[in-house]
């Protein structure tokens, strides 16, 4: 009887270790459930062509708590948020760049056109300034630079917004 308990314990330990190794290896999941107030959306793995290795720089900036870093990346719109209308107006939305990390976009609509017909599930490519926060980070300066020095952009549905 003790042998059965020992075997069961070893099997459980092996299963926990295997699950831990799979989680640590960042293997993509087969589906990711994304919830918004309007709908629930099942997305195929975010790494299936929508999220590329260029997101490695974003993941690294997040891991090292870096801010004011200019980065490019891509992801999938996870949630649409109300505009921020205090001061300069910003269109806000969340983009999943990995199953574990989302970015809050603060797209200045006083300097650039609003991203029209943006929907949950839309693939998005972008360039802007990354600001660290514990929830995944913020992307801003996703528009042209009025000073002509450095600017960003958002590409969605075949159109570039800068």
N, C-alpha and C positions, 0 to 999 in steps of 0.2 A: 504494500500500500504506500509506503514511503517513497518507493521508486516512481510510482505514478505521479505523486505530488511533485517530486523533483523534476520529472520529465515535463510536466505541465508548466512548472515555473521556468524551466529553461526555454521552452517554446515561447512563452509569453515574453521573456527577456529578449529572445532573438527577434520576435516580431516588433517589439518596441525599438530595438536597435536598427532594424531595417527601415522602419518608418522614419526614424530620426535621420538616417543617412539619406533617404530620399528627399526629405525636407531640406536638408543642408545642401544638397546638390543642385537645388533650384530647378529641378525637372519641371517642365510645364505641366499643368493639370489639364485634363481633357476638356473640362468646361469650367467657366467661371460665372457665378451668378452675380449680376449687377442689379441693384435695386435703385429705383428712382421713385419719386412720388407718383409719377404717371404710369409707370410700367415696370415689370421685371423682365430682364433680358438675359437669355443664356447665350454667352459668347463662346465660340471655340477658343482654344488656347490663344492668348494674346501674342504669343511668339510666332504665330502662323502668318508671317509676312507683314503684320501690322507694326510690330515692335521689333526693332532691329538692334544690333549690337551697339549702335551709337548711344543707346540708353545706358550703356555701361558708365559713361561719364556722369550721367545724372545720378545713377545709383551710388557711384563713388563720392560725388559731392554730398549726397545725403548721409552716407556712412561717416564721412569726415566732418559733417556739420559745417560745410562751406557755404558761403553766401557771396553774392555779387560775381557770379561765374557765368560767362556767356556760353550757352549750350544749345545744341540741336537735338531733337529727338522725335519720337512718334508715339502714338498711343490711341486709345479708344475713349470717346466721350462717355463718362460714367453718369454724370448728373449735371443738369442745368440749374443755375442758381439765380436769384434776383440780382439785377444790376446794383452796383455800389454807386450811389448818386451823391455822396458827400465829397465835395471838392471836385476834382477831375472825375468824370464818369467812367466807370469800368464795367464791361461785360464780364460776368464771372461764370465759370463752369469747372467741373472736375474732369480730369483725364487720367485713366489708368495707364501707367507705362509698364507695369508688371502686375501679376495678380496680387502682390503685396504692397505696391506703392502707387499712390495717386498724387497728382499735382493740381493745385488750385491755380487756375488761370485768371489773371486780372488784366484784361485786354482793354487798353485805353481807347474808348470810343469818342473822345474829344479830339484825338490825333489820328485815328484810323477808322475805317468803316467797321460797323458791327458785323460780326460773322453771321451771315444770314442763313436761315433754314438749317441751323445747327440742331441735331437730334442726338439723343442717347443712342450709342452704338456706332456713331460715325467715326471712321478712322481720321486721325489728325496728325499732321506733321507740323513742326514748329521750330522756331529759333527765338531765343530771348534770354533775359537775365534770370538766373536761378537764385532764389533766396531760400535758405534752409528754414524749415520749421519741423517740429517733431511729428507732424501728420504726413509728411512726404515732401513738402516744399511748395514754393510759389513760383510761377513763371510770370514775369512781367516784361515790359519793353518789347512786347510782341508786335511792334509797329515801327514805322520809320522814325528816325531820329530827326527832330526839327533842326538840330544843330548840324546835321549832316555827317556826324562822326560814326556812330554805330547804331544800327537798327535791327529789329527782328521782324518776324512774320508768322502767320498761321496759314497753313494750307489745308483746305477741307472741301470735299465735293468738287475737286478740280479747279478751285479758285484760290488765289493767294490774297490774303488780307494783310496789308502793311500800311 
